[in-house]
């Protein structure tokens, strides 16, 4: 059986002779016995001993420096030899590199135990280092973003793929921060504005914030881990960028709520988005008005100049509605020549009437179609919420009835429904 080779480094010849004999008697082989630190390092580079027994009193360089270089640079485990009791020696406190400390007067049993324990600890550390190296290689080589998170939510490690995913140049910019801090949280909209309902994300998907401020949609999987050194629980999060697919889903979802001719929201959009705003009106002590618009004279333009001319007029109607409304109002095309406007944040019926008359006046201005100037008028029936309720269908019915009354009166008349 191969005997472990020991490098013995001590400045005292008497100590060297005594320990040389003891080591041989205990079954070890002394590969070399040197008196200076430089010699110890040179022998270690050429012979690669299994362990170095280094006297703390050695010089050129000193015992601590020699010990550090042997272990960290040459991967040779070290047991320090102390001139005093190991419990009181400065070497125990100074040399993080030593895997054991014995005194010059230690027993054979203590010496053997220190050497065997040091070689065993060094072997375990080597196995752990190789395992870490393999893990780091796989961790970094994967094109999938990966993050190790502690139980308190702090990122203890991440790979380059994850850092790049969020626009960071190095993992150091990610480590030490909470994973939740990287989530994308859009700013709260201060204005009351109807928005297109967004399709719910798939299970395990959520938006993270790119360094530039934009959202990055990520599919996330979580696996529980245990730190082999501390025994503490951790979580391994792996991430796949699904932003492009998510954007396509939102686009197609949005198209379902948009009128393709005018670009305005359609009836489906209003039915999906308005209830959330209308139902809050009684609690907030506010009013809203729903104006149902009927274009007068549009059919004649369509019949006389053709459908393309009619489409141009409808597109211009949509453009004018968006231009004349306030930021928190919303226009929608219900179909044909019917448009609906939801006016939010009102305090009185008179304010609703004035707003609707402003819309009608803008729509009554001339339209240029194929070099011709044409005119249409508009009628508006207005229902007030919550006076006539907060259900969109009831408000539309009230406003539609008011339009019928407007037609009977003739001209562009705004009638506030009293139903």
N, C-alpha and C positions, 0 to 999 in steps of 0.2 A: 504494500500500500504506500502511495506517495506521501512523504512527510512534508508538511507545510514549511515553506522557506521564510525565514525571518531575517529582516535587515535590522542590525543592531547599531544604533548611533548614540555614542556617549563620549564626552571629552576625557573621561578618566579611564586609563588603561586597566586599573585594578577592577573597576566596575565591569568593564568590557570582558575581562577574563572570567570573572565570577559568573556573569549572566550567560556567557557563551557556554560554559559547562552545564549550567542549570537547564538551559534551553535544549541542549543535546540530550541531556538525561531525561527530560520530559517528553521526548519523542519528536522534537522539532529539529529542523536543519538550519543552521545559521548560514545564510547566503553570503553575508559580508558583515564585517564589523568596522565602522568608520568613526572618526573623531570630529568631523566638521559637517555642518549642514550641506554645504555644496557637494561634498563627497556622497552624502546620503542621497541627494537628488540625482546625481549622476549614476550611481549604482541602481537606483530605482528605475531610471529610464532604460537601462540596458538589461536588467535582470527581471523586472516586474515581480518583485517578491509578493508573497501572500499577505504579509503584514510587516509594519515597521515599528520597532520598539525604540522610541526617541526620548533621550534624556532632555528634560526641560532646560538643563544648563548648557546644552550644546550651543555653539556660536557659528557665525558666518554661513548662513544666517542663523538667527536664534531659534530656539526650539519651537516656539509658537508658529513662526513663519514657515519653518521647515515642515511642521505638521500640516499646516493649511495647504501648502503646495503639494505635498504627497497625496493628500486625500482628494482635494478639489481639482488639481491639474493632472495628477498621474493615477488617480483612482486606486490608491494603496491605503488600506485601513491602517489606523495609527493607534497605538497605546502609548500614552505619555508616561515616562519614568520620573517620579517626583523625588526631590531630595528630602522632602519632609513628608508628613502624613498626607495622603491624597485628600482627606477631608479638609485640610487647611491650606493646601497648596494653591497658589495663584493660577497654576496651569488649569485646574479644573474649571475655574471661573472664566479664564481667558480663551481657552482653545475650544471653540465650537467644533473644530474638526476632529478632535480626539474622540475615539469611541470607547475609551477606557483609560483609567489612571491607576498606576501602582507605585508603591514606594520602593526605594532601593533595598529596603529591608523586608520586603513582602515574602510570604511563604511560597513554596512551590505551588501549593494548591491555589492560592490567590493569583499567582502569576498565570497559571494555566487557565483559570476561570476567566481572567481578564482577556487573554488572547483569544480563547474560543468564542467568548461573547462578542468581541469586537469583529471577528471574522464572520460570525453568524449575522450580526446586525448589518455588516457591509454587504453580505450576500443578499439579505432581504431588501436592502436599499437598492441594490443593482437590479433585482427583479422588478421592484416597484418603478425604478427609473425607466426600464425597458418598456414596462406596461404603459407608463405615462407617455413615453415617446410614441408608441404605437397608437395610443388613443389620440394624441395630438396630431399625428400624421393623418389619421382617418378624420378627425375633427376638422382639420384645415382643408384636406383634399376634397371633402364633400362640397358639392355645389349648393347644397341645402344650408340655409342659415340655421345655426344652432347656438343655444344659450343655456348655461347652467345657472340656475336660480336657487338661492338659499331660501329657507323657510320664511324669512322676513321679507321676501320679495326682491332682495338685492341681487343684481347680476354679479356672480363671482368669476365667470368666464364666458367668452363668446368666440366664435370663429370669424374669420375675415369676411365670409359670405354674408353673415348677418349685418356686420358693420357696413359693408358696401350697399346692402339692401336699403339701408336708411341714409346713405350718403355720407357716412363717416369714413375717414381715411385710415383709422386704426382702431383696434379693439380697446385700447386704453381710454378712448372717448366714451366707451359704453360701460366698462367694468366699474363697479362701485355705485351704480345708479339703480334705482328701482325700475323694474321692467314696465310697470304701469306708467312711469313717467314718459315712456316713448309712445304711448297711445295717442291717436289723433282725436282731438276734441275740438270740433268746429266752434267758432265764436257764436254766441247766442245772438240771434237776429232781434234787434231792438224794435224794428217796425213790425206791425201786424201784417204779415204778407202770406197769402196762400202759397203753398209749395206743392210740387208734384210729389205724391206719395212714393217713397223709395222702396224698392223690393227688399224684403228682409234678407240679411246675409245667410249663407248656409251655415250649418253647424260647424263650429270650430274656426270660423272666419271673423276677423275684426280688423279695423284700420289702425295702422301705426303711422306715426308722423315722420316724414322724411325731413332731413335737415333743412331743406328748402321750404318747409312748411306745408307741403302737399300731402294728401293721404296716400299710403301704400297699403293696399288690401292684402292680408296675409292669411293663409290657411295654416293653422297651428295644431300641433300634436304635442302632448305632454306625457313624459314617462318618469315615474318616481325612481330616484337613485339613492344610494347610501355612500357617503364619502368613506373610502377604505381606511383613511388615516384617522379621522375623528369619529366615525360612526354616525355622524349627523345626517339627517335626511336632506336631500336636494331634489330638484326637478330638472329634467332635461327637456327643453322646449325646442322643437324643430319647426322651421318655417318655410313655406313655399309662397312665392309671389304670385297672387292671383288677381292683381290689379287690372290687367287687360281684360280678363274674362268678366270681372265685376263691372267694369266700365261698359262693356257690351250689353250686359244684363240691364244696367240702369238705362242705357240708351233705348233699348227696345221697349222697356217698361215705360219710359218717358213718351215714346212715340204713341203709345196707346192712349195717352191723355192729351195729345196735341192735335189740333185741326191742321191737316196737311196743307190746306190752301192758304190760310191766313197766318199760320204759326201761333195763333192764340190757343189757350187751353180750350178743350172741348167740354161737352156736357158731362162726360164721365169724370173728368178732372174735378169739376165743380161739385159733383155729387160725392166725390171721395174726400175733398179737401175742406169744403165749407162747413160741414157739421161741427168740426172741432172748434172753429172760431165762433159760430153762431151760438153754440150751447154755453159759451162762457160769458155772453153779453149780460144776462141778468145778474150774475155774480159781480161783474165789473161795473155795473151801472152805466153801460154804454148802449148806443144804438147802431144799427147798420141798416142800409137800404138796399133792396134788390130791385134794379131797374130792368124791365123787359123791353127791348128795343125792337121795333118793327119798321123796316125800311119802306118808305112810300115812293113808288116810281121805279123801283129796281126791276120789276118784272118787265116794264116797258123797255128799259135799256137792254135787258137780256134778249127780248124778242126782236128789237129793232137792230141792235148792233152785234148780236151773237153772244154765245156763252163765253168766249175768250174775253170779250169786253166786260161782260158781267163779272168774270173772275178777277179782272184787274180792279174793278170797283170794290169788290169784297175785300181784296187784299189791302186796298187803300183805307177802307173802313177800319180794318183791324189795326193798321198803322196809326190812324188818327185816334182811335180809342186808347191805345197805349200811350200816345203823346199827351192826351188831355187829362188822363187820370192821375191821381196822386200816387205816391209810392206804395201806400198800403191799400189801394183799391185794386180790383181785379176784373178784367173783362174776359168773356168766354163766348165762343160761337156755338150756338145750340143746333145749328143746321140751317141750310138754305140761306135766307136773308134775316134770320133771327139771331140776335145777340143779347147777351145778359151781362150786366155790370153789377158787381157787388161793391157798394160804397161803405167803408168801415169807419169807425171812430166818429160818428155823427152825434150831435147833441139835440137836434130838433128836426121836425118834419120840414120846416122852411129850408134848413140847410140841405136836406135831401133833394128838395125841389130845385134849389139853385144849382146843385151839382148836376142833376139830370138835365136841366135846361142848358147848361154849359156844354154837355156832351152833344145834345141835339143841335145846338148852334154850330159846333165844329163839323158835324156830319153834313150839315146843310150847305157848306161851302162847295163851290164848283169842283168837278173832277175832270181831269184831262185824260181822254181815252182816244188813242189813235189820232191825235191832233184835234179832237173835238172836245168842246166843253159841255159837260152834262151835269145835271143836278138831280139830287134825290133829297127827300125829306125823311124825317124819322118821327115816330111816335114812341112815347115811353109810358109804360105803366109801372108804378113804383109801390112796393110793399115795404113796410117798416118792421124790423125785428128789434126787440122781441114783442112789439105791440101786436103783430099778426102771427106771432109764434117764432120758433127757432128751427123748425123743420124746413129744409130747403124745398121740398116738394110743395108744401103748403104756401110758402112765400112765392114760388113760381106761379102757382094757381092764382093767388091774389093779384100778382103783377100782370098776369095774362088777362085776367078779367078787367083790370084797369086799362089795358091796351084796347080792349073791345069798346070800353066806354070812350076812349080817346078817338077811336075810329068814328063812333057815332057823333062825336062833337065836331069832327073835321079838323084838318090841319095838324100841326105838331103840338099836341097838348099833353101836359104831364098831369096825371091824376093820381093822387095819393089814395090808395085803397083804404076804405073805411070798414071793410068787412071784418 
